[in-house]
Amino acid sequence: MKIVCLGGGPSGVYLAISMKIHNPEHEVEVYERNRADDTFGWGVVFSDQTMENLRANDPVSAENMIGELIHWDDIDVHIRGEVVKSSGHGFIGIGRQRLLDILYARAAELGVKLNFETEVELDDLQTRFADADLIVAADGLNSKVRNNNLEAFDCDIDMRPNKFVWLGTHQRFDDAFTFIFEETEHGWVWVHAYQFDKETSTFIVECGPETYDAWGFEHMSHEESAETCRKIFEKYLDGHDLMTKSAHIRGSAWINFPRVLCHTWVKDNIVLIGDAAHTAHFSIGSGTKLGFEDAISLAQHLNSGEEVKDALVSYQDERELEALKLQSAARNSMSWFEELDRYLDFDPTQFTYSLLTRSQRVSHENLRLRDKDWLEGVEKWYADRAYKAVGKDKPAGRVPPMFTPYKIRDMELANRVAVSPMSQYSAKDGLINDFHFVHYGARAMGGAGLLYTEMTDVSADGRITPGCAGIYTDEQMQAWKRVVDFVHGHSQAKIAMQLAHAGRKGSTKVGWEGYDMPLDEGNWELIAPSAIPWDDGNQTPREMTRADMDRVRDDFVAATLRAEQAGFDMIEMHAGHGYLLSSFITPVSNRREDEYGGSLENRLRFPLEVFQAMREAWPAHKPMSVRISSTDWCGEDGVTPEEAVLISKAFVEAGADIIDVSTGQTLPVHKVNPVFGRMFQTPMADQIRNVGHVSTMAVGNIFETDHVNSILAAGRADLVLIGRPHLMDPQWTIRAAAEQEYHGPAVQVPKQYLTAFTQLETNLKRAAEMALNA
């Protein structure tokens, strides 16, 4: 094959090396616009695993790298005069220029033709390189080839707001990857620093756009900018200067990070590789890793015997998912630094934990494997605060965050796990039955601190389906009282009732007969803030009058009073998921032109009126929560996460104690662009909690013990709702206790099940040991 590689960075050169290793007959040329000894970065970082991949692919260049590598295991975090150190992280650093020298030498040795100081124009692709079998665009994040045809490569480029500058220093941060957070007269500025050779360290300075503007970095020369940064971080530099290699950048040396995501990597005989196809934020140090792994994969497929066009498709199929996973982690990490202000009031211990787990690649138990003593210190810190908050002494032994107490008004929860509201569609005329008694009883005995009922409707016409539960008659109240009495008599769980009205999403079939599909017969009239049907096949609701609002408000109050009669410990008003109160809040379903539509203040007016009436009817010593959809997943056309902070604060000011933070379901899924994934709604709970200073519950695809402990310890929420996992396994929380060998007061195992708990704990421990030794 005749291959032209555009770009002499690590990914392009390593592809050339890999192709010649597979077949010395390949004709490979690399074209680089700069000199061989020009490099504008300082050091690069990757993991031990990446080094093993390189060794397996080309032992010769790998061995040459190994002698140059700087290793470190620790991370140091400097904030507010304190240093928090954790270990076991396993990084490798090498100078970018030294890495390129090794790769250039190896490529030349294998017969790759290297062309430096050679500018390639777009016209060359059809003229000068017309006889090439393959053109590899390895021309970096500002790829000329990609940018010339963004549509063909289906490319999104998102320029992020924070500013950063790459600097170097002879101060050797030789004992740890170092983060430094410094409060200045113009705002917070921070550093990512790591040593990459015996004498030099990379020193990346970052700040938000407001701080950048206030310092005037835009108007400084590159040298002035470096000197200003030196003065800011003088006490960490031991008299060393900060050096710049940014002469190639016009204007300010500071840049914004472009998040590049291409959905198509191949066009005709052109293929993207490395940063040309995808970028990963520098805060997780994986750009070079991705480039190397792209090169290895592409070379393997091109030498597999497949036709070139099929090999290119196979290459993208293999690498795109891996790149997306890393980009997702990088996005989480990048967002953490962009939203740094919300965490700066954290205690240094929790701040560091939040920093270390920011990408979601590092979890609670992963930190235990890395540095057990440090993590147990975090757990002790968290447990001490939690027990102090409820006026108790922490019990002896290790207490995971999920098994710490939490108090809301006079209601004290034994632990921070709650069973999420989940509709069962098994009631008749709103009346629950023996199924519900067994269902809730089993989950109450499963160990969670708080048990929610399914969405329980305040009127017959407020049901989603004929199978939905209600509390609009005394008979229904008595059936619920039977459940509540069992929960209180056979567990230490508290039980909360979620109250709702389905609005325009009502009069549909039960879920397993057709989700959101209207009934074949027996439909009832629907009401909503505006006469907009849920979807094309659904009934058009009647726009509510003031009399309708009065009736609905009174129905919520009557249901609240019945919930108190039944003995519930807590109630929740459902103002999410597109049901009646939610459909007032979101502009996608509220097109009213009176005082209940238009501005957010107006759209909140009726939901707040209902809530305040409920709060007045509910005993003052008992807590209330509100479930909201914190985004409609349709951008500025609907509720945004920023607006959700204001919504949450409005309910708290009206007397809500905690916000149950969900998302979406305000429009049919085919009309929106939700971002699903594990813990996908937790960032919104985090934002509401730490920007709005509101207590929150996280919910949504949280299914592992690790998830729960990570969310709590990082300060992203105060309680964690477990839905489908607790639906499938009623004993989920008890299983989590066995998994963590927890025997404290936060989880009450029914005495009838104690021997089974012991066996479960033994089996889980054995399975974990076998997995570790596999």
C-alpha positions in Angstrom: 0.0 0.0 0.0 1.0 3.6 -0.6 0.1 5.6 2.5 0.4 9.3 3.0 0.3 10.5 6.6 -0.5 14.2 7.1 0.8 15.2 10.5 4.0 14.2 12.3 2.6 14.0 15.8 2.6 10.7 17.8 -0.5 9.2 16.2 0.6 9.7 12.6 4.1 8.6 13.1 3.1 5.6 15.2 0.7 4.5 12.4 3.6 4.7 10.0 5.7 2.6 12.3 2.9 0.0 12.8 2.3 -0.3 9.1 6.0 -1.0 8.4 6.1 -3.6 11.2 3.1 -5.4 9.7 4.6 -5.3 6.2 7.9 -3.7 5.3 6.7 -3.4 1.7 4.2 -0.7 2.5 5.3 2.7 1.2 4.6 5.2 3.9 5.4 8.9 3.9 4.8 11.4 6.7 4.4 15.1 6.1 4.9 17.6 8.9 4.7 21.4 8.5 7.2 22.1 11.3 10.8 21.2 11.9 11.7 17.8 13.5 12.8 19.6 16.7 9.7 21.9 16.9 7.2 21.0 19.5 4.8 23.3 21.2 3.9 21.1 24.2 5.9 20.1 27.1 5.2 16.6 28.5 2.6 14.0 27.8 0.9 11.6 30.2 -0.4 8.1 29.8 -1.0 5.0 31.9 0.9 1.8 32.5 -1.7 -0.1 30.5 -1.0 2.1 27.4 2.7 1.3 27.8 1.9 -2.4 27.8 -0.1 -1.9 24.5 2.8 -0.1 23.0 5.2 -2.9 24.1 3.0 -5.5 22.5 2.8 -3.6 19.2 6.4 -2.6 18.9 8.9 -3.7 21.6 11.7 -1.7 20.1 10.2 1.8 20.4 8.6 0.9 23.7 11.9 -0.1 25.2 13.4 3.2 24.1 10.5 5.0 25.8 10.8 3.1 29.0 14.2 4.4 29.8 12.9 8.0 29.5 9.7 7.6 31.5 9.0 9.4 34.8 6.7 7.4 37.0 4.6 8.6 40.0 1.8 7.2 42.0 0.6 10.1 44.1 -1.7 13.0 43.5 -1.3 16.2 45.6 -4.1 18.7 45.9 -3.3 22.1 47.3 -6.2 24.2 48.3 -6.8 26.9 51.0 -3.4 26.3 52.6 -3.8 22.5 52.9 -2.3 19.7 51.0 -4.3 16.4 50.5 -2.3 13.5 49.2 -3.6 10.2 47.8 -1.6 7.4 46.3 -1.8 4.4 44.0 -2.8 6.3 40.8 0.0 5.0 38.5 0.9 7.7 35.9 3.7 7.9 33.3 5.2 11.0 31.9 7.6 11.7 29.1 8.7 14.9 27.3 6.8 15.4 24.0 9.9 16.2 22.1 11.8 13.2 23.4 8.8 11.0 22.6 8.8 12.3 19.0 12.5 11.9 18.7 12.2 8.2 19.6 9.3 7.7 17.2 11.1 9.6 14.3 14.2 7.5 14.8 12.2 4.2 14.8 10.2 5.3 11.8 13.3 6.1 9.8 14.9 2.8 10.8 11.9 1.0 9.4 12.0 2.9 6.1 9.3 5.5 6.6 10.0 8.7 4.7 9.7 11.7 6.9 9.1 15.1 5.3 9.5 18.1 7.7 8.9 21.7 7.0 6.4 20.7 4.3 3.1 22.4 4.1 0.4 20.3 2.5 -2.5 22.1 0.8 -6.0 20.7 0.3 -5.5 20.6 -3.5 -2.6 18.2 -2.9 -5.0 15.5 -1.9 -6.3 15.2 -5.5 -3.1 16.1 -7.3 0.2 15.4 -5.5 -1.3 12.4 -3.6 -3.7 11.2 -6.3 -1.8 7.8 -6.5 -2.0 7.2 -2.7 -4.1 4.2 -1.6 -4.8 5.9 1.7 -4.5 9.4 3.1 -4.3 9.5 6.9 -5.4 12.8 8.4 -3.3 12.9 11.6 -3.2 16.7 11.6 -4.4 17.3 15.1 -7.3 19.1 16.7 -7.2 21.9 14.2 -7.2 19.4 11.3 -7.2 21.2 8.0 -8.5 18.0 6.2 -11.5 17.6 8.6 -12.3 21.3 8.9 -12.6 21.5 5.1 -15.5 19.0 5.1 -17.1 19.0 8.5 -20.4 17.8 7.0 -18.9 14.8 5.4 -17.2 13.8 8.6 -20.4 14.6 10.6 -18.3 16.6 13.0 -19.3 18.6 16.0 -16.8 21.1 17.4 -17.7 22.6 20.8 -15.4 25.4 21.9 -15.4 25.2 25.7 -15.4 28.4 27.9 -12.4 27.9 30.2 -9.0 29.4 29.2 -5.7 27.6 29.7 -2.1 28.0 28.8 0.7 25.4 28.5 3.8 26.4 30.4 6.9 24.6 31.6 9.1 24.9 34.6 12.3 23.5 36.1 10.5 23.2 39.4 10.4 19.4 39.7 7.0 18.1 40.9 8.8 14.8 41.2 6.7 13.2 44.0 3.1 13.6 42.7 0.8 14.8 39.9 0.0 18.2 41.5 -3.2 20.3 41.4 -2.9 23.8 42.8 -6.0 25.9 43.4 -5.2 29.6 44.2 -7.7 32.3 45.0 -6.5 35.6 43.6 -7.8 39.1 43.6 -9.6 38.4 40.3 -10.9 35.0 41.0 -9.7 31.4 41.2 -6.8 30.2 39.0 -5.5 26.6 39.1 -2.7 24.4 37.9 -2.3 20.9 36.6 1.4 20.1 37.0 3.6 17.0 36.5 7.2 16.2 35.9 8.1 14.6 32.5 11.9 14.4 32.6 14.6 14.8 35.2 14.7 18.6 35.1 11.3 19.8 33.7 7.6 19.8 34.5 4.5 20.7 32.6 2.6 23.5 34.2 -0.9 24.0 32.8 -2.7 27.1 34.2 -6.5 27.3 33.8 -9.2 29.6 34.9 -12.8 30.6 34.0 -13.5 33.3 31.4 -14.4 36.0 33.9 -11.1 35.6 35.8 -9.2 35.6 32.5 -10.8 38.9 31.5 -10.3 40.4 35.0 -6.6 39.6 34.9 -6.3 41.0 31.4 -4.4 38.0 30.0 -5.9 38.7 26.6 -3.8 41.8 26.3 -0.5 40.4 27.7 2.4 39.2 25.6 3.3 35.5 26.0 6.2 36.4 28.3 4.1 38.8 30.4 1.4 36.1 30.8 4.0 33.5 32.0 5.4 36.0 34.4 2.0 36.9 35.8 1.3 33.2 36.4 4.7 32.8 38.1 3.8 35.5 40.5 0.4 33.9 41.2 2.0 30.5 42.0 5.3 31.8 43.3 5.2 29.9 46.6 5.0 26.6 44.8 7.9 27.3 42.3 10.9 27.6 44.7 12.3 30.5 42.7 11.9 28.8 39.2 10.5 30.7 36.2 7.7 29.6 34.0 8.7 29.0 30.4 6.6 29.3 27.3 6.7 27.5 23.9 3.7 29.3 22.4 5.3 31.4 19.7 3.1 29.7 17.1 0.0 31.1 18.7 -1.0 34.6 17.5 -2.3 36.9 20.2 -2.8 35.6 23.7 -1.0 32.4 24.7 -4.2 31.3 26.3 -6.6 29.1 24.4 -10.0 27.4 24.7 -10.3 23.7 24.5 -12.2 22.5 21.4 -14.2 19.3 22.0 -14.1 17.5 18.7 -16.5 14.6 18.0 -16.7 13.1 14.5 -19.4 10.5 13.8 -17.8 9.6 10.5 -14.0 9.0 10.3 -13.8 7.9 6.7 -14.4 9.7 3.4 -13.3 8.0 0.2 -9.6 7.1 0.8 -9.2 9.6 3.6 -9.3 8.4 7.3 -9.1 10.5 10.5 -6.9 9.4 13.4 -6.2 10.9 16.8 -7.2 14.4 17.6 -8.5 15.0 14.1 -11.3 12.5 14.8 -11.8 13.1 18.6 -10.4 15.1 21.4 -10.2 14.3 25.1 -9.7 17.1 27.6 -6.2 17.5 28.9 -7.4 17.0 32.5 -7.5 13.3 32.0 -4.4 13.1 29.9 -5.6 10.6 27.3 -5.2 12.4 24.0 -1.9 10.7 23.3 -3.2 7.3 24.5 -6.2 7.6 22.1 -3.9 8.5 19.2 -1.6 5.5 19.8 -4.5 3.1 20.1 -6.1 4.4 17.0 -2.8 3.8 15.1 -2.5 0.3 16.4 -6.1 -0.6 15.5 -5.9 1.0 12.0 -2.7 -0.8 11.1 -4.2 -4.1 12.3 -7.3 -3.7 10.1 -5.4 -2.5 7.1 -3.2 -5.7 7.3 -6.0 -8.1 8.1 -6.7 -9.1 4.5 -9.8 -7.0 4.2 -10.4 -4.7 1.3 -9.2 -1.2 2.3 -12.7 0.3 2.4 -13.9 -2.6 4.7 -10.8 -2.3 6.8 -11.5 1.4 7.4 -15.1 0.7 8.4 -13.9 -2.0 10.8 -11.4 0.4 12.3 -14.0 3.0 13.0 -16.4 0.4 14.4 -13.8 -0.8 16.8 -12.4 2.5 17.9 -15.4 4.8 18.0 -17.0 3.2 21.0 -13.7 3.2 22.9 -13.1 6.8 22.0 -16.7 7.8 23.0 -16.2 6.1 26.4 -13.0 8.1 27.0 -14.6 11.3 25.6 -17.5 10.9 28.0 -15.1 10.6 31.0 -13.1 13.6 29.6 -16.4 15.6 29.3 -17.2 14.8 32.9 -13.7 15.9 34.0 -13.8 19.0 31.8 -17.2 20.0 33.2 -15.9 19.6 36.8 -13.3 22.3 36.2 -15.7 24.5 34.3 -18.1 24.3 37.3 -15.4 24.6 39.9 -17.1 27.4 41.8 -19.7 25.0 43.1 -17.1 22.9 44.9 -14.8 25.5 46.4 -16.6 25.7 49.7 -16.1 21.9 50.2 -13.9 20.7 53.0 -10.4 19.9 51.4 -11.1 16.2 52.0 -14.4 16.2 50.1 -13.0 18.6 47.5 -10.2 16.1 46.7 -12.6 13.2 46.6 -14.8 15.1 44.2 -11.8 15.9 42.1 -10.5 12.3 42.0 -13.9 10.9 41.0 -14.9 13.7 38.6 -14.6 11.6 35.4 -16.6 8.7 36.8 -13.8 6.3 35.7 -12.5 6.4 39.3 -15.1 5.2 41.8 -15.3 4.7 45.5 -14.0 1.1 45.5 -11.4 1.9 42.9 -10.0 4.5 45.3 -9.9 1.8 48.0 -7.8 -0.4 45.7 -5.5 2.6 45.1 -5.2 4.0 48.6 -7.2 2.2 51.3 -6.0 4.3 54.2 -6.9 7.5 52.4 -10.3 6.4 51.5 -11.1 5.1 54.9 -10.1 8.6 56.1 -12.7 10.0 53.8 -15.3 7.6 55.0 -14.6 8.5 58.6 -14.8 12.2 57.8 -18.1 11.8 56.1 -19.6 9.5 58.8 -18.4 11.9 61.7 -20.2 14.8 60.1 -23.3 12.7 59.4 -23.7 11.4 62.9 -22.9 14.8 64.4 -25.7 16.3 62.3 -28.3 14.0 63.9 -26.8 14.4 67.4 -25.3 11.0 67.7 -21.8 9.5 68.1 -20.5 7.5 65.2 -20.5 3.8 66.0 -17.2 1.9 66.0 -15.9 0.5 62.7 -16.0 1.5 59.1 -19.2 3.2 58.0 -19.7 3.6 54.2 -21.3 6.9 53.2 -24.5 5.1 52.1 -25.0 3.8 55.6 -24.8 7.1 57.4 -28.0 8.7 58.9 -29.9 11.7 57.5 -32.5 13.8 59.2 -35.2 15.8 57.5 -37.3 17.8 59.9 -38.2 15.2 62.6 -37.8 12.2 60.3 -34.4 10.4 60.8 -33.4 7.9 58.2 -31.1 5.1 59.2 -29.3 5.2 55.9 -29.2 7.2 52.7 -30.7 4.7 50.3 -34.3 5.3 49.1 -36.5 3.0 47.0 -37.7 5.2 44.1 -41.3 5.6 43.2 -42.2 3.1 40.5 -45.7 2.6 39.0 -47.0 -1.0 39.3 -50.2 -0.5 37.3 -51.9 -3.2 39.4 -54.6 -1.3 41.3 -58.4 -1.5 40.5 -60.3 1.8 40.5 -57.3 3.3 42.4 -57.5 0.7 45.2 -54.3 -1.2 46.0 -54.5 -4.9 46.9 -52.4 -7.8 48.2 -49.9 -7.5 45.4 -49.0 -4.0 46.7 -49.0 -5.2 50.3 -46.4 -7.9 49.5 -44.5 -5.6 47.1 -44.0 -2.8 49.6 -43.5 -5.1 52.5 -40.7 -7.0 50.8 -38.9 -3.8 49.9 -39.3 -2.3 53.3 -37.5 -5.3 54.8 -34.8 -5.0 52.1 -32.8 -2.5 54.1 -33.4 0.9 52.5 -33.8 3.9 54.8 -36.7 5.4 52.9 -39.4 3.6 50.8 -41.5 5.6 48.3 -44.9 4.5 47.0 -45.6 4.5 43.4 -47.1 7.7 41.9 -50.4 7.8 43.7 -53.1 9.9 42.1 -55.3 12.5 43.8 -58.4 11.8 41.7 -59.9 9.2 39.4 -59.3 11.5 36.3 -55.8 12.1 37.6 -54.7 8.5 36.8 -52.3 7.6 34.1 -53.9 4.2 33.5 -56.9 2.3 35.0 -54.3 0.3 37.0 -52.8 3.3 38.8 -53.0 3.7 42.6 -55.0 6.4 44.2 -55.8 8.0 47.6 -59.0 9.9 46.8 -61.3 7.7 48.8 -61.3 6.5 52.4 -61.2 2.9 51.3 -58.0 3.6 49.4 -56.6 5.3 52.5 -57.3 2.3 54.6 -55.6 0.0 52.1 -52.5 2.2 52.3 -52.7 2.3 56.1 -52.3 -1.5 56.1 -49.1 -1.1 54.1 -47.8 1.7 56.3 -48.5 -0.2 59.5 -46.6 -3.2 58.2 -43.6 -1.1 57.2 -43.4 0.5 60.6 -44.0 -2.8 62.4 -41.4 -4.9 60.5 -38.6 -2.6 59.5 -36.8 0.6 60.4 -37.7 2.1 57.0 -39.6 5.3 56.7 -42.3 5.5 54.0 -43.2 8.4 51.8 -46.2 8.8 49.4 -45.8 10.4 46.0 -48.9 12.4 45.1 -49.7 13.4 41.5 -52.2 14.2 38.8 -51.4 12.7 35.3 -52.7 15.7 33.3 -52.4 15.3 29.5 -50.6 11.9 30.0 -53.7 10.2 31.5 -56.2 7.8 30.1 -53.7 5.4 28.6 -53.1 1.7 28.7 -51.0 0.0 31.4 -47.3 -0.1 30.5 -47.1 -3.7 29.3 -50.1 -3.2 27.0 -48.8 -0.1 25.2 -46.8 2.7 26.9 -48.5 6.1 26.5 -51.1 4.6 24.2 -54.8 5.8 24.7 -57.3 3.3 25.9 -59.4 1.4 23.4 -62.5 2.3 25.3 -63.5 4.0 28.5 -61.3 7.1 28.1 -61.9 10.0 30.5 -61.6 13.7 29.9 -58.1 15.1 30.3 -57.1 18.5 31.5 -53.8 20.4 31.1 -52.5 24.0 31.2 -52.9 24.2 27.4 -54.9 22.1 24.9 -51.8 20.2 23.6 -51.9 16.4 23.3 -49.1 14.3 24.6 -48.4 12.8 21.2 -50.0 12.6 17.8 -52.2 9.6 18.8 -53.2 10.9 22.2 -56.4 12.7 23.3 -56.3 16.5 23.3 -56.7 17.8 26.8 -59.1 20.6 27.7 -57.3 23.8 28.8 -57.9 24.3 32.5 -60.1 27.0 33.9 -59.6 28.7 37.3 -62.3 26.4 38.6 -60.4 23.4 37.4 -57.3 24.6 39.2 -59.3 25.1 42.4 -60.6 21.5 42.2 -57.2 20.0 41.5 -55.6 22.0 44.4 -58.3 20.8 46.7 -57.8 17.2 45.5 -54.1 17.4 46.4 -55.0 18.8 49.8 -57.5 16.0 50.4 -55.0 13.4 49.4 -52.4 15.0 51.7 -54.8 14.7 54.7 -55.5 11.1 53.8 -51.8 10.4 53.6 -51.5 11.7 57.2 -54.4 9.6 58.3 -52.7 6.5 56.8 -49.6 7.3 58.8 -47.0 8.2 56.1 -43.8 9.7 57.3 -43.3 12.0 54.3 -45.1 13.1 51.1 -43.8 14.1 47.7 -45.5 16.3 45.2 -44.8 15.1 41.7 -44.0 18.1 39.5 -41.9 16.2 36.9 -42.2 13.9 34.0 -44.8 15.9 32.1 -47.7 15.2 34.5 -50.1 18.0 35.3 -48.0 20.2 37.6 -44.9 19.5 35.5 -46.8 20.6 32.4 -47.4 24.0 34.0 -43.7 24.4 34.7 -42.3 23.6 31.2 -43.0 25.9 28.2 -43.2 22.8 25.9 -46.7 22.2 27.2 -47.7 25.5 28.8 -48.7 28.1 26.1 -51.1 30.0 28.3 -51.2 33.8 27.9 -52.6 34.6 31.4 -50.8 34.8 34.7 -50.1 31.0 34.6 -48.1 31.0 31.4 -45.1 32.8 29.9 -42.4 33.6 32.4 -41.0 31.0 34.8 -42.6 33.0 37.6 -46.0 32.6 36.0 -45.4 29.0 35.0 -44.6 28.2 38.6 -47.5 30.0 40.1 -50.1 27.2 40.1 -47.6 24.4 41.1 -46.5 26.6 44.0 -50.1 27.3 45.0 -50.8 23.6 45.2 -47.6 22.9 47.1 -48.2 25.6 49.7 -51.8 24.3 50.2 -50.4 20.8 50.8 -47.7 22.1 53.1 -50.3 23.9 55.2 -52.3 20.7 55.5 -49.3 18.5 56.2 -47.9 18.4 59.8 -45.1 20.9 60.3 -42.8 18.2 61.8 -43.1 16.0 58.8 -41.0 16.6 55.6 -42.1 17.1 52.1 -40.2 16.7 48.8 -40.9 17.7 45.2 -39.9 15.7 42.1 -39.0 17.8 39.1 -37.7 17.3 35.6 -34.5 19.3 35.7 -34.2 19.4 31.9 -36.6 18.7 29.1 -33.7 17.6 26.9 -34.6 20.1 24.2 -32.3 23.0 24.9 -33.6 26.5 25.4 -37.0 25.5 24.1 -37.7 23.8 27.5 -36.6 23.8 31.1 -32.8 23.9 31.3 -30.6 22.7 34.2 -29.9 26.3 35.1 -33.7 27.1 35.2 -34.1 23.9 37.4 -32.0 25.6 40.1 -34.5 28.4 40.2 -37.4 26.0 40.3 -35.9 24.1 43.1 -35.2 27.2 45.2 -38.7 28.4 44.6 -40.1 25.1 46.1 -37.7 25.2 49.0 -38.7 28.8 49.8 -42.3 27.5 49.8 -41.4 24.8 52.4 -40.0 21.9 50.5 -37.2 20.1 52.4 -35.5 18.2 49.6 -35.7 18.0 45.8 -36.1 14.7 43.9 -34.1 15.5 40.8 -35.2 13.6 37.7 -35.2 14.7 34.0 -37.3 14.7 30.9 -40.5 12.7 30.1 -42.1 16.0 29.4 -42.1 15.3 25.7 -42.2 12.0 23.8 -38.7 10.5 23.5 -38.7 10.8 19.7 -38.9 14.6 20.0 -35.9 15.1 22.3 -32.3 14.3 22.6 -31.7 12.8 26.1 -28.2 11.8 27.2 -28.5 8.5 28.8 -25.8 6.5 30.7 -25.0 5.4 34.2 -25.9 8.1 36.8 -27.0 10.3 33.9 -29.2 12.5 36.0 -26.8 12.9 38.9 -25.1 16.0 37.4 -28.4 17.9 37.7 -28.8 16.9 41.4 -25.2 18.1 41.8 -25.9 21.4 40.2 -29.1 22.1 42.2 -27.4 21.1 45.4 -24.1 22.9 45.0 -25.3 26.0 43.0 -28.7 26.4 44.6 -27.6 25.2 48.0 -30.7 22.9 48.1 -30.8 19.3 49.5 -31.2 16.8 46.7 -31.9 13.2 45.9 -30.1 11.7 42.9 -32.0 9.2 40.7 -31.6 7.6 37.3 -29.6 4.5 36.3 -27.8 4.2 39.6 -27.4 0.5 40.1 -24.1 -0.3 42.0 -23.1 0.2 45.6 -20.1 2.0 44.2 -22.4 4.6 42.5 -24.2 5.3 45.7 -21.1 5.8 47.8 -19.4 7.9 45.1 -22.4 10.2 44.7 -22.7 10.9 48.4 -19.0 11.2 49.3 -18.5 13.6 46.4 -21.3 15.8 47.7 -23.4 15.4 44.6 -26.6 14.6 46.5 -27.8 13.9 50.0 -29.9 10.8 49.3 -29.8 8.3 46.5 -32.9 6.7 45.0 -32.6 3.2 43.7 -35.3 2.2 41.3 -35.2 -0.9 39.0 -32.4 -2.6 40.9 -34.5 -2.6 44.1 -37.6 -3.6 42.0 -35.8 -6.7 40.8 -34.0 -7.4 44.0 -36.1 -6.4 47.1 -33.0 -7.0 49.3 -30.7 -4.7 47.3 -29.7 -2.6 50.3 -29.1 -5.6 52.5 -27.0 -7.2 49.7 -25.0 -3.9 49.6 -24.3 -4.2 53.3 -23.1 -7.8 52.8 -20.9 -6.8 49.9 -19.2 -4.2 52.1 -19.2 -6.4 55.3 -21.2 -3.8 57.1 -22.8 -4.9 60.4 -23.8 -1.5 61.9 -27.2 -0.1 62.9 -28.0 1.5 59.5 -29.2 -1.8 58.0 -31.6 -4.0 59.9 -31.6 -7.6 58.6 -34.8 -9.4 59.6 -33.8 -11.9 62.3 -35.5 -14.6 60.3 -32.9 -13.9 57.5 -29.7 -13.6 59.6 -28.2 -16.9 58.6 -28.9 -16.2 54.9 -27.2 -12.8 55.3 -24.1 -14.5 56.8 -24.0 -16.9 53.9 -24.5 -14.1 51.3 -21.6 -12.1 52.9 -19.3 -15.2 52.7 -20.2 -15.9 49.1 -19.8 -12.3 48.0 -16.4 -12.1 49.7 -15.2 -15.3 48.1 -16.4 -14.2 44.7 -14.6 -10.9 45.1 -11.4 -12.6 46.0 -11.6 -15.0 43.1 -12.2 -12.0 40.7 -9.2 -10.2 42.2 -7.0 -13.3 41.7 -8.3 -14.2 38.2 
